Amino acid sequence: MTAHITATPTGVTTTARLCTLCEAHCGILVTTERDQVVRIEGNPDDVLSHGYICPKATAMGGLHHDPDRLRQPMRRVGDRFEPIDWDTAFAEIGRRLRAIRAEHGNDAVALYLGNPAAHSSSVIYGGLLRAVLLTKNFYSASSIDQFPQEFAAWRMFGSNVLMPVLDIDRTDRLVILGANPAVSNGSISTMPGAKNRIRDVRRRGGTVVVIDPRCTETARLADEHVSVIPGGDVYLLLGMLHTLFAEGLCDEATLRRQCAGRAELAGLVAAATPESMAPLAGVAADTIRRLAREHAAAPSAVLYARIGVCQQTNGTLTHWLVNTVNAVTGNLDRPGGQMFATPPVDAARYAKYLPVAYGAWTDRSGRHKSFRSELPVAALADEILTPGKGQIRALITYAGNPVLSTPQRGRLGAALESLDFCVSVDMYLTETSRHADIVLPPISPLERSDVNLLFPIFSVRNNIRYDERVFEPAADGLEDWQILARMVTEMLPLPVRAVSGRAANAVFGRLSPTRLAAAAIAAGPYGVLRKGPWGLTVGKVRATPGGVDLGPLQPRLNKLIGTRDRKVALAPTDFVTAARQLLASVDEATADGFDLTLIGRRHLRSNNSWLHNVPAMVKGRDRCTALLHPAEAAARGLADGDPVTVTSATGSIVVPVEVSDEIRRGVVAVPHGWGHQEPGVGWSVAAALPGANVNLLHDPARTDAFTGTAAVNGTRVRVEAVRPESGQPAADLERQAQLGDVARAGQRAAGVLLESVQAVPNGVGMHEDRGGRG
């Protein structure tokens, strides 16, 4: 029995582990009796979350016990699925994928990795599978939620891994742009209990400002909320930089020591006066100027931006300017500013030697360039549906639901049906996996043990924590990495597979991610190979239920930077050129009938579509609503709760309107992750819920210019009342109402069972991997 597990004579056991449903990875205590979860609560000894959890953590029991969760491989036969054994499944997968590759080439087989892949160390085997497939058609959720941030880091610091972390625990001034950490608990700045950390900034005399079209949950904690036009962030930042240079507010000593390109940057922003930027940002010139002055005057300050910025056509430029504002004010690589963690496995130190392969290949249209050896998922449907050499004929999806989570003009479902073969590694029959020929379900998160090595790279405090399993998996259950490892051996070339396939399986069977992590940690900056007997080992981490605190972030950019001159590139030529073109262009108003700008939003109990089959997470009023300002609602004759159609040039959905003055005029917000009514889905609670897929409204051709990341913030739409004479929308609404009645009845029945697994939440949180500005 490890220190992570305590048991009583009555058979009640409490296990200290992590909630792996979002990047925060909060420490939790899972109490079980026999084979049932009876309570989940925050672990007060956790070195990063300090007892904080959000309602999602309490859903881990619901996920584990969910009767809809698949527990053995399934094979599609006609319009239904039947169970098969693992050996049969892997043999058929190998045979069919190898045949397709032999006939049509390596690029005929594609791979898609979803966000949950990063929430365990199994992602290592996802990368290995990608390497063995030898395909150019590799996609992931990164091109929905973070590529602009990575690209800006690569061009400025010489490595895409060097995305700076927000040092929230020591800053005097926190400015948040396009993020909602009070709900998300941070992303690429992992900070569980973000609400408390934000409050702490103010308690110690600091200031918090939130810049967002909506007065978000985070904005309600701040000293100031600045309402910006969606997509206006880039102009606001240009105006701030103009002020910093024009008024001599830059930290010139730090610029000379740390940065290159000062003159070029100053020349770029010379014409970007706050007065000229104000109408484009929707923020008064005096406010832009004051934000710049206050940032420069604070003892320490940090501008933090995330997914609301990434999901814009100017996402890369905006993230570049965020980093630049911090750099020129001396707030890069110093306490209280933007910093870089020293994780137990210091991947950032060596990532600069890995090529990002930008533009090494493109999609077949030639429009989208590869970045870190993958293509943007916005091109996936076209690459499947367009005939010719290089057409995708088989697809493997791992831990992802791209039919629901990516903008493909609603064509991706039909595209998957057209494939010669499709495999999904998934716990459910989702909107995506229902199209698969074979579905391979991993065991539940509570049946796995792990040491995640990715999120410590982006944590706001250096740490390492062990994720202990709660339940022993079934004898025939497989972990994610075991499934991926078997697929790797099936895709080995025939001579290798015939001679050593069984041996490779035996080797992989012993090389669990935890074993690999043990070796990496031992060789890392805190490991026994460097620090001697007092150094870090996986065994020591496992023996410490709250994890190991490795101290605050330390200045270290000089050891990590990968640019040729070892200076921060303030003015990459391609960025400056694009910014000049942006400033020179004039947006002409078009009479296209679309008078509102669409953004996304999150709810603390929702995380993409992952938790929509857990009744406790979807109870209450409908959350898939169109959030609209009262003046906009009145102009359309709408009242709160009225059904509306939201229409773009690409599609139309029907949802209720939610009237609130928390959102800016001219803007409408609809959450992502809903719309489960497709035939054949296997999660019964989710399928009965009202809601619609907002990605049907987004044009996949609208992307960030540098990375091809889908620009799902900024879509132009109109909102209209649903009227009986409008035909199909009313029919859709009636069907949604009927489904809602079924869902609520199911929720009431299932809620009785799930009450036993609900702990009293002592916080809120949300993974900010998708969904606009929080």
C-alpha positions in Angstrom: 0.0 0.0 0.0 1.5 3.4 -1.0 1.2 6.6 0.8 -1.5 7.6 -1.7 -4.0 5.1 -0.4 -5.5 4.7 3.1 -8.0 2.0 4.1 -10.3 1.3 7.0 -11.4 -2.1 8.4 -14.9 -1.3 7.0 -13.6 -1.5 3.4 -13.7 2.3 2.9 -10.6 3.4 1.0 -9.3 6.9 0.2 -6.9 7.5 -2.6 -4.9 10.7 -3.2 -4.6 11.3 -6.9 -5.3 14.0 -9.5 -8.4 15.1 -11.4 -7.2 14.8 -15.1 -10.2 16.4 -16.7 -8.5 19.7 -17.4 -5.0 21.2 -17.4 -5.2 22.2 -13.7 -4.9 18.6 -12.6 -6.2 19.5 -9.1 -5.3 17.1 -6.3 -8.2 15.1 -5.1 -9.1 12.5 -2.5 -11.3 9.7 -3.9 -13.2 7.7 -1.2 -14.6 4.4 -2.3 -16.5 1.6 -0.6 -16.1 -1.8 -2.3 -16.3 -0.9 -6.0 -18.2 2.4 -5.7 -17.0 6.0 -5.5 -18.8 7.6 -2.5 -17.0 10.9 -2.3 -14.5 13.1 -4.1 -13.0 16.1 -2.4 -10.0 18.4 -2.7 -6.7 17.3 -1.3 -5.5 20.0 1.1 -1.9 18.6 1.0 -1.6 19.1 -2.8 1.3 21.4 -3.5 -0.4 23.2 -6.4 -4.1 23.2 -5.8 -4.1 23.3 -1.9 -7.5 21.6 -1.5 -9.2 23.4 -4.4 -11.5 21.5 -6.8 -14.2 22.4 -9.2 -17.5 20.5 -9.9 -15.8 18.7 -12.7 -13.6 16.7 -10.3 -16.7 15.3 -8.7 -17.8 13.9 -12.1 -14.9 11.5 -12.3 -17.0 9.0 -10.4 -19.8 9.5 -12.8 -17.5 8.9 -15.7 -16.2 5.7 -14.2 -19.6 4.2 -13.4 -21.3 5.4 -16.5 -23.2 2.5 -18.1 -22.7 4.0 -21.5 -18.9 3.9 -21.3 -17.5 1.2 -23.6 -15.6 -1.6 -21.8 -14.6 -3.7 -24.8 -13.7 -3.2 -28.4 -16.6 -2.7 -30.8 -16.9 -3.4 -34.5 -19.4 -1.7 -36.8 -21.7 -4.1 -38.6 -24.1 -2.2 -40.8 -25.7 0.5 -38.6 -24.9 -1.1 -35.3 -21.9 -2.2 -33.3 -21.0 -5.6 -31.9 -18.3 -6.5 -29.3 -15.1 -8.2 -30.4 -12.0 -9.3 -28.5 -8.8 -7.2 -28.5 -6.7 -9.6 -30.6 -9.3 -9.7 -33.4 -9.6 -5.9 -33.3 -5.9 -5.3 -33.6 -5.4 -7.9 -36.3 -8.2 -6.3 -38.4 -6.9 -2.8 -37.8 -3.4 -3.8 -38.9 -4.5 -5.8 -41.9 -6.8 -3.1 -43.3 -4.5 -0.1 -42.6 -1.5 -1.8 -44.1 -3.5 -2.7 -47.2 -4.6 0.9 -47.6 -1.1 2.2 -47.1 0.3 -0.4 -49.6 -2.2 0.6 -52.3 -2.4 4.3 -51.8 0.8 5.4 -50.0 1.6 6.6 -46.5 -0.4 9.8 -46.7 -3.6 7.8 -47.3 -3.7 7.1 -43.5 -4.3 10.1 -41.3 -4.1 10.5 -37.5 -6.0 13.0 -35.3 -5.2 13.5 -31.6 -7.6 15.3 -29.3 -7.1 17.3 -26.2 -7.4 14.5 -23.6 -4.3 12.9 -25.2 -2.2 15.5 -23.4 -3.8 14.8 -20.1 -1.8 11.6 -19.6 1.7 10.5 -20.6 0.1 8.2 -23.2 0.6 11.1 -25.6 4.2 9.7 -25.9 2.8 6.7 -27.7 0.5 8.9 -29.8 3.7 10.5 -31.1 5.3 7.1 -31.7 2.2 6.0 -33.7 2.5 9.2 -35.7 6.1 8.4 -36.5 5.4 4.9 -37.5 2.6 5.9 -39.8 5.0 8.1 -41.9 2.1 10.2 -43.0 2.0 13.9 -43.6 -1.7 13.9 -42.7 -1.3 14.4 -38.9 -3.8 16.7 -37.1 -4.5 17.6 -33.5 -6.7 19.9 -31.4 -3.6 22.2 -31.2 -4.7 23.8 -34.5 -8.0 24.7 -32.8 -6.7 26.1 -29.6 -3.0 27.0 -29.4 -0.9 27.1 -32.6 -0.7 30.9 -32.7 0.7 30.9 -29.2 3.3 28.2 -30.2 4.2 30.0 -33.4 4.8 33.3 -31.7 7.0 31.6 -29.2 9.0 29.9 -31.9 9.6 33.1 -33.9 10.5 35.1 -30.8 12.3 32.6 -28.6 13.5 30.0 -31.0 11.3 27.2 -29.8 7.5 26.5 -29.9 7.7 25.0 -26.4 8.8 28.3 -24.9 5.3 29.7 -24.4 5.8 31.9 -21.3 4.0 31.2 -18.1 2.1 33.7 -16.0 3.8 34.3 -12.6 0.5 35.1 -11.0 1.6 34.4 -7.4 4.1 37.3 -7.4 2.8 39.9 -9.9 1.7 43.4 -8.9 -0.4 43.9 -12.0 -2.3 41.3 -13.9 -3.9 42.1 -17.2 -5.9 39.2 -18.8 -6.8 39.3 -22.5 -9.0 36.7 -24.2 -9.0 34.3 -21.2 -11.3 33.4 -18.3 -9.1 31.6 -15.7 -11.7 32.0 -13.0 -13.5 29.3 -15.0 -10.6 27.5 -16.7 -8.0 27.5 -14.0 -5.5 28.5 -16.6 -4.2 27.1 -19.8 -0.5 27.2 -20.8 -0.3 28.7 -17.3 -1.6 25.9 -15.1 -3.0 27.6 -12.0 -5.6 25.6 -10.0 -7.7 27.8 -7.7 -7.2 30.7 -10.1 -10.1 32.6 -8.5 -8.2 32.6 -5.2 -4.9 33.5 -6.9 -6.6 36.5 -8.7 -8.0 37.7 -5.4 -4.6 37.3 -3.8 -3.2 39.8 -6.4 -5.6 42.4 -5.1 -5.2 41.4 -1.4 -1.5 42.2 -1.6 -2.2 45.6 -3.1 -2.0 44.7 -6.8 -4.4 45.4 -9.7 -6.3 43.1 -12.0 -7.7 44.2 -15.4 -9.7 42.0 -17.8 -10.0 42.9 -21.4 -12.9 41.0 -23.0 -16.2 41.6 -25.0 -18.0 39.9 -22.1 -17.9 40.7 -18.4 -16.7 37.2 -17.6 -16.5 35.4 -14.3 -12.9 36.6 -14.2 -13.9 40.2 -14.9 -16.2 40.2 -11.9 -13.1 39.6 -9.7 -11.1 42.4 -11.3 -10.5 46.0 -10.6 -11.4 46.9 -14.1 -13.2 45.4 -17.1 -12.3 46.8 -20.5 -14.8 45.8 -23.2 -13.0 45.2 -26.5 -14.4 44.5 -30.0 -13.9 40.8 -30.9 -10.7 40.8 -32.9 -9.8 44.3 -31.7 -7.1 43.0 -29.4 -4.4 43.5 -32.0 -5.2 47.2 -32.4 -5.4 47.8 -28.7 -1.9 46.3 -28.2 -0.4 48.2 -31.1 -1.8 51.4 -29.5 -0.3 50.4 -26.1 3.1 49.8 -27.8 2.9 53.2 -29.5 2.4 54.8 -26.1 5.3 52.9 -24.5 7.8 54.0 -27.2 6.4 57.5 -27.7 6.5 58.4 -24.0 9.8 56.7 -23.3 8.3 54.1 -21.0 10.3 51.1 -22.2 12.9 49.4 -20.0 15.8 50.3 -22.2 18.5 48.5 -20.2 16.6 45.3 -20.4 15.9 45.8 -24.1 19.6 46.2 -24.8 20.5 43.1 -22.7 17.7 40.8 -23.7 16.1 41.8 -27.0 16.8 42.5 -30.6 14.6 44.5 -33.1 13.8 47.5 -30.9 14.1 50.0 -33.8 12.0 47.9 -36.2 9.3 47.5 -33.6 9.3 51.2 -32.8 9.1 52.1 -36.4 6.1 49.8 -36.9 4.0 51.3 -34.1 4.9 54.9 -34.8 1.7 55.5 -36.7 -0.5 53.3 -34.4 -1.6 56.1 -32.2 -4.2 55.3 -29.5 -6.6 57.7 -31.4 -6.2 55.7 -34.6 -6.5 52.4 -32.9 -9.4 53.2 -30.7 -12.3 52.7 -33.2 -10.7 49.5 -34.4 -10.4 48.1 -30.8 -13.6 49.6 -29.5 -11.6 51.0 -26.6 -11.2 54.7 -25.9 -7.8 56.2 -26.7 -7.4 57.5 -23.2 -7.9 54.0 -21.9 -5.4 52.5 -24.3 -2.8 55.1 -23.2 -3.5 54.6 -19.5 -3.2 50.7 -19.8 0.3 51.2 -21.3 1.4 53.7 -18.7 0.1 51.5 -15.8 1.8 48.4 -17.2 5.1 50.2 -17.4 4.8 51.8 -13.9 3.9 48.7 -11.9 6.8 47.1 -9.9 5.9 43.9 -11.8 3.2 43.4 -14.4 2.1 40.6 -16.8 -0.2 40.6 -19.7 -1.7 37.1 -20.1 -3.7 36.0 -23.2 -5.1 32.7 -24.2 -7.6 31.0 -26.4 -9.9 33.9 -27.2 -6.8 35.4 -28.8 -5.7 32.2 -30.5 -9.0 31.7 -32.3 -8.8 34.9 -34.4 -7.6 35.6 -37.9 -4.8 37.7 -36.2 -4.1 35.2 -33.4 -0.4 34.9 -34.1 0.1 38.6 -34.4 -1.8 39.2 -31.2 0.2 36.7 -29.1 3.4 38.2 -30.5 2.3 41.7 -29.3 1.3 40.3 -25.9 4.8 38.9 -25.4 6.3 42.1 -26.8 4.4 44.4 -24.4 5.8 42.3 -21.5 9.3 42.3 -23.0 9.6 46.1 -23.6 8.4 46.9 -20.1 11.0 44.6 -18.6 8.5 42.0 -17.5 9.8 39.0 -19.5 11.7 36.4 -17.5 11.5 38.1 -14.2 9.4 37.4 -11.0 5.8 38.7 -11.4 6.0 38.8 -15.2 6.2 36.2 -17.9 8.5 33.3 -16.9 9.5 29.8 -17.8 9.2 26.8 -15.5 11.9 24.4 -14.5 10.0 21.2 -14.7 11.3 17.7 -13.6 11.8 16.8 -17.2 13.2 19.9 -18.8 11.9 19.5 -22.3 12.0 23.2 -23.0 15.8 23.2 -22.6 16.2 20.8 -25.5 13.1 21.6 -27.7 15.1 24.3 -29.5 17.1 21.6 -31.2 13.9 20.0 -32.7 12.8 21.4 -36.1 9.2 22.7 -36.3 9.1 21.8 -40.0 7.2 24.9 -40.8 6.3 24.7 -44.5 8.0 21.4 -45.0 4.8 20.3 -46.7 1.3 21.7 -47.2 -2.2 20.3 -47.6 -3.0 19.5 -51.2 -4.6 22.9 -51.8 -1.2 24.5 -51.0 -2.8 26.9 -48.6 -2.0 25.4 -45.2 1.6 24.9 -44.2 2.8 22.2 -41.8 3.9 23.4 -38.4 5.6 21.1 -35.9 5.0 18.4 -38.4 1.3 18.6 -38.6 -1.4 20.3 -40.7 -4.3 22.4 -39.4 -7.4 20.4 -38.8 -9.5 23.0 -40.7 -8.3 21.1 -43.8 -9.3 17.6 -42.7 -12.7 17.3 -44.4 -11.3 18.5 -47.8 -8.4 16.1 -47.6 -10.8 13.3 -47.2 -13.4 14.3 -49.7 -11.2 15.6 -52.5 -10.1 12.8 -54.9 -6.6 12.4 -56.2 -3.2 11.5 -55.1 -2.7 11.9 -51.4 -6.4 11.6 -50.6 -7.0 10.4 -47.0 -8.7 7.0 -47.1 -8.3 5.9 -43.5 -8.3 7.8 -40.3 -7.3 7.0 -36.7 -8.7 9.3 -34.0 -7.4 9.2 -30.5 -9.3 11.0 -27.6 -11.0 13.5 -29.9 -14.4 14.4 -31.3 -13.5 16.5 -34.4 -17.0 16.1 -35.9 -18.3 18.2 -33.1 -15.3 20.3 -32.1 -13.9 21.6 -35.4 -15.5 23.8 -38.1 -15.9 21.7 -41.3 -19.1 23.2 -42.8 -20.9 20.2 -41.3 -19.2 17.9 -43.8 -16.9 15.9 -41.6 -19.5 13.3 -40.6 -20.1 12.5 -44.3 -16.4 12.5 -44.9 -15.8 9.9 -42.3 -18.5 7.7 -43.8 -16.7 7.9 -47.1 -13.5 6.5 -45.7 -12.3 3.0 -46.5 -11.5 2.5 -42.8 -11.8 4.4 -39.6 -10.6 3.6 -36.1 -11.4 5.5 -32.9 -9.7 5.2 -29.5 -12.6 6.4 -27.3 -14.6 5.6 -24.2 -17.9 6.4 -25.9 -19.7 6.2 -29.2 -19.5 9.9 -29.9 -20.5 12.1 -32.9 -17.1 11.0 -34.4 -16.5 7.4 -33.2 -20.0 6.4 -34.4 -18.5 6.6 -37.9 -15.6 4.2 -37.0 -15.3 0.7 -38.2 -13.7 -0.3 -34.9 -13.8 1.5 -31.6 -11.1 0.8 -29.0 -12.1 1.9 -25.5 -9.3 2.6 -22.9 -10.0 2.0 -19.2 -11.4 4.8 -17.1 -9.1 7.6 -15.7 -9.6 6.2 -12.2 -8.1 2.9 -13.3 -4.8 4.4 -14.4 -1.7 5.6 -12.6 0.5 8.1 -14.2 3.1 10.9 -13.9 2.2 13.7 -16.2 5.3 15.5 -17.5 3.7 18.0 -19.9 1.7 20.3 -17.6 4.7 21.0 -15.2 6.3 22.7 -18.1 3.5 25.3 -18.0 2.7 25.4 -14.3 2.8 28.7 -12.3 5.0 26.9 -9.7 7.5 24.2 -10.2 6.1 20.8 -9.1 5.7 17.1 -9.7 2.8 15.0 -8.6 1.8 11.3 -8.9 -1.5 10.2 -10.2 -2.5 7.0 -8.3 -5.1 4.6 -9.6 -8.2 4.1 -7.5 -9.5 0.9 -9.0 -7.7 -2.1 -10.5 -8.8 -2.4 -14.1 -10.5 -5.5 -15.5 -8.2 -8.3 -16.6 -8.9 -7.5 -20.2 -8.9 -3.7 -19.9 -6.1 -1.8 -21.7 -4.7 1.7 -20.9 -4.5 4.3 -23.7 -0.7 3.7 -24.1 -1.2 -0.1 -24.4 -3.7 0.4 -27.2 -1.5 2.8 -29.0 1.6 0.5 -28.6 -0.3 -2.4 -30.1 -1.3 -0.2 -33.1 2.4 0.8 -33.5 3.5 -2.8 -33.8 0.7 -3.5 -36.3 2.0 -0.8 -38.5 5.6 -1.8 -38.5 6.9 -2.9 -41.9 6.3 -6.6 -42.7 9.8 -8.0 -42.3 10.2 -6.3 -38.9 6.7 -7.2 -37.8 7.1 -10.9 -38.8 10.4 -11.3 -37.1 10.0 -9.1 -34.0 6.4 -8.1 -33.7 5.8 -10.3 -30.7 9.1 -9.2 -29.2 8.1 -5.5 -29.8 4.8 -6.0 -28.0 6.6 -7.6 -25.1 9.0 -4.7 -24.9 6.3 -2.1 -25.2 4.3 -4.0 -22.5 7.1 -3.2 -20.0 7.8 0.4 -21.2 4.8 2.1 -19.6 4.8 5.9 -19.6 5.5 5.7 -15.9 8.7 3.7 -16.5 9.8 6.1 -19.1 9.0 9.0 -16.8 11.0 7.4 -14.0 14.1 7.4 -16.2 13.5 11.0 -17.4 13.0 12.3 -13.9 16.1 10.7 -12.6 18.1 12.4 -15.4 16.3 15.7 -15.0 17.3 18.9 -13.1 16.1 17.6 -9.8 16.9 13.9 -10.4 19.1 11.5 -8.5 21.6 11.4 -11.4 22.3 15.1 -10.9 21.5 15.6 -7.2 22.7 12.3 -5.8 20.8 10.4 -3.1 18.7 13.5 -2.2 17.5 13.8 -5.8 14.1 13.1 -7.1 12.7 9.7 -8.1 9.3 8.5 -9.1 9.2 6.5 -6.0 9.7 9.6 -3.8 7.0 11.4 -5.7 4.6 8.4 -5.3 5.3 8.3 -1.6 4.2 12.0 -1.3 0.4 12.1 -1.7 0.3 15.9 -2.3 3.2 15.9 -4.7 6.6 17.6 -4.4 6.9 21.4 -4.4 10.0 22.4 -6.4 9.8 26.1 -5.7 8.8 29.3 -7.5 9.7 30.0 -11.1 13.2 31.3 -11.7 14.7 33.6 -14.5 16.2 31.2 -17.0 15.5 32.4 -20.5 19.2 32.8 -21.3 19.5 29.0 -20.9 16.5 28.2 -23.0 16.4 30.7 -25.9 17.1 29.2 -29.3 17.4 32.2 -31.6 20.7 32.5 -33.4 21.8 35.6 -31.6 20.4 34.4 -28.3 18.2 37.5 -28.1 14.4 37.8 -28.0 13.2 38.7 -31.5 10.9 41.6 -31.0 10.4 42.2 -34.7 10.4 39.1 -36.8 10.2 40.2 -40.4 7.1 38.3 -41.3 5.3 39.6 -38.3 6.2 43.2 -39.0 5.2 42.8 -42.6 1.8 41.4 -41.7 1.2 44.1 -39.1 2.0 46.8 -41.6 -0.5 45.3 -44.0 -3.0 45.1 -41.3 -2.6 48.8 -40.4 -2.7 49.8 -44.1 -5.9 47.9 -44.8 -9.4 49.4 -44.3 -12.2 47.2 -43.3 -15.2 48.1 -45.4 -18.6 47.5 -44.0 -20.6 45.1 -46.1 -24.4 44.9 -46.3 -24.3 41.1 -46.0 -27.2 40.9 -43.5 -24.9 39.7 -40.7 -24.9 42.4 -38.0 -23.5 40.5 -35.0 -20.1 39.1 -34.2 -20.0 35.6 -32.7 -17.7 34.5 -29.9 -17.6 31.5 -27.6 -18.0 31.0 -23.9 -17.6 28.4 -21.2 -19.5 27.0 -18.2 -17.8 25.7 -15.1 -19.5 22.3 -15.4 -18.8 21.8 -19.1 -15.5 20.8 -20.8 -16.0 20.5 -24.5 -18.4 17.6 -24.8 -16.6 15.3 -22.3 -19.0 15.6 -19.4 -22.3 15.8 -21.1 -23.2 12.2 -20.3 -22.9 12.8 -16.5 -26.3 13.9 -15.3 -24.9 16.0 -12.4 -22.9 18.0 -14.9 -25.8 18.9 -17.2 -28.7 19.4 -14.7 -30.4 22.7 -14.5 -31.3 25.3 -17.2 -30.1 24.9 -20.7 -26.5 26.1 -21.2 -26.4 26.1 -24.9 -27.8 29.6 -25.4 -27.2 32.7 -27.4 -26.0 35.4 -25.0 -27.2 38.8 -26.2 -27.2 42.3 -24.9 -30.7 43.7 -23.8 -30.6 46.4 -26.4 -29.9 43.9 -29.2 -32.7 41.6 -27.9 -35.1 44.5 -27.7 -34.3 45.6 -31.3 -35.3 42.1 -32.4 -38.3 41.7 -30.2 -36.7 39.0 -28.1 -37.2 38.1 -24.5 -35.1 35.9 -22.3 -35.6 32.2 -23.2 -37.1 32.8 -26.7 -36.0 30.4 -29.4 -33.8 32.0 -32.0 -32.0 31.0 -35.1 -28.4 32.0 -35.3 -27.3 32.2 -39.0 -24.0 32.7 -40.7 -22.9 32.4 -44.3 -22.0 28.8 -43.5 -25.0 27.4 -41.5 -27.8 27.9 -39.1 -28.6 26.6 -35.6 -31.6 27.0 -33.2 -31.0 27.8 -29.5 -32.7 29.8 -26.8 -31.6 33.4 -26.3 -30.2 34.5 -23.0 -30.4 38.2 -22.4 -27.7 39.8 -20.3 -25.9 43.1 -20.1 -22.6 41.3 -19.4 -21.9 41.1 -23.1 -21.0 44.0 -25.4 -23.5 45.3 -27.9 -23.0 43.9 -31.4 -21.7 40.6 -30.0 -23.4 37.2 -29.4 -21.8 34.3 -27.5 -22.7 30.6 -28.0 -20.9 27.8 -26.2 -19.0 25.0 -27.9 -19.4 21.3 -27.4 -23.2 20.8 -27.8 -25.4 19.1 -30.4 -25.5 15.4 -29.6 -28.7 14.5 -31.4 -27.0 12.7 -34.3 -28.2 9.1 -34.9 -26.0 6.4 -33.5 -24.3 8.2 -30.7 -23.9 6.0 -27.7 -24.1 8.4 -24.8 -27.8 8.4 -23.9 -27.9 11.4 -21.5 -25.9 13.7 -23.9 -28.0 12.5 -26.9 -31.2 13.6 -25.1 -29.9 17.1 -24.3 -31.0 20.3 -26.0 -28.3 22.3 -27.7 -26.7 22.8 -31.1 -23.3 22.5 -32.6 -22.0 26.1 -33.0 -19.2 24.9 -35.2 -21.7 24.6 -38.0 -21.6 28.4 -38.2 -17.9 28.7 -38.7 -16.2 28.8 -42.0 -13.1 26.6 -42.0 -11.6 28.9 -44.6 -11.4 31.6 -41.9 -8.1 30.9 -40.2 -5.1 32.5 -38.6 -2.9 33.6 -41.5 0.3 32.0 -40.1 -0.8 28.7 -38.6 -4.2 27.8 -40.2 -5.8 27.8 -36.8 -9.6 28.0 -37.2 -10.8 31.5 -36.4 -14.0 30.6 -34.5 -14.0 34.0 -32.8 -15.3 36.7 -35.1 -17.8 34.9 -37.3 -20.4 37.3 -38.6 -24.0 36.2 -37.8 -27.6 37.4 -37.5 -30.0 36.4 -34.7 -33.7 36.1 -35.4 -36.8 34.9 -33.5 -38.0 31.4 -34.5 -41.5 31.7 -35.9 -43.9 28.9 -36.7 -44.1 29.9 -40.3 -40.4 29.5 -40.7 -40.8 25.8 -41.1 -37.7 23.7 -40.3 -36.3 25.8 -37.4 -39.6 25.5 -35.5 -39.6 21.8 -36.2 -36.0 21.6 -34.9 -37.0 23.5 -31.8 -40.0 21.2 -31.1 -37.6 18.2 -31.4 -35.1 19.9 -29.0 -37.9 20.6 -26.5 -38.9 17.0 -26.6 -35.4 15.9 -26.2 -35.0 18.3 -23.3 -38.0 16.8 -21.5 -36.4 13.3 -21.9 -33.0 14.6 -20.7 -34.5 16.2 -17.6 -36.4 13.0 -16.8 -33.2 11.0 -17.2 -31.2 13.5 -15.2 -33.7 13.2 -12.3 -33.5 9.4 -12.3 -29.7 9.3 -12.7 -29.2 12.0 -10.2 -30.4 9.8 -7.3 -27.6 7.3 -8.2 -25.0 10.0 -8.6 -25.7 12.0 -5.4 -23.4 9.6 -3.6 -20.4 10.6 -5.8 -20.9 14.3 -5.6 -18.7 16.2 -3.1 -19.4 19.7 -2.0 -17.4 21.8 -4.5 -15.1 24.4 -3.0 -14.3 26.2 -6.2 -14.9 26.4 -10.0 -12.8 25.6 -12.9 -12.7 24.8 -16.6 -10.1 23.7 -19.1 -9.7 26.5 -21.6 -8.9 24.3 -24.6 -11.8 25.5 -26.7 -14.7 27.9 -26.7 -13.6 31.4 -27.3 -13.1 33.8 -24.4 -13.8 31.3 -21.6 
